[in-house]
Amino acid sequence: MSPIVDPQDESALYLAASPNTREQVLARPCPVPATAGVYGWWFRKLPAEIDTSGCAKRDGLTLLYTGISPNKPPTNGKAPSTQNIRKRIKTHYTGNAAGSTLRLTLGCLVADEVGIELRRVGSGKRYTFHTGETLLSKWMAENALVSWIAHEEPWELEDRLIASLDVPLNLDGNSRNSFYLQLKAARAAAKRRADDLPVLPNPGVGGR
């Protein structure tokens, strides 16, 4: 049985974890453990005009997003996820907007700056930035760092962190955040534009 840890201690441990760059995460051996856990995304440059006065900051970086892997096990009899924070963080750095809500959010916010556009691909049911995913990865390599801590039930800690921290890029459970409506509107507008454009062939690669 795991020892009971004070929620404040958990938050302090989470905020004290060292942020790593894309290059560090994708190195071999990968420094991210293949375990359940909670991660945080820290930014050198903000992806939009966001009030970060309440956000955690360190060494010129600002914490804007928290995530977990795996998700809470289903209660409908389905098998639990086999994901872990190593797989999930790599997906955020190298995948596409269809498989990473963080990439979808960032791409929608920096689209004009980077020169990318959300599009429907393949069957038309998936939204990605098509070949622009590589440009989004470049932006993330320059501006987005990630920290993590292992946790046996990360969904429990994530709820507490979102309730206690200012993480403007989170949507689920974060409607109180001042950036919530602006972020929802940006993502919805990008999808509406994509719906008005022709479906593109799936390029077969993400943001590698």
Secondary structure, DSSP 8 states (H G I E B T S, - for coil): ------HHHHHHHHHHS--B-HHHHTSSS-SS-SS-EEEEEEESS-SS----TTS-EETTEEEEEEEEES----SSS-------HHHHHHHHHHS-TTT-HHHHHHHHHHHHHHT---EEETTTTEEE-GGGHHHHHHHHHHHEEEEEEE-SSHHHHHHHHHHHS--TT--TT-TTSTTHHHHHHHHHHHHHHHHTS--B---S----
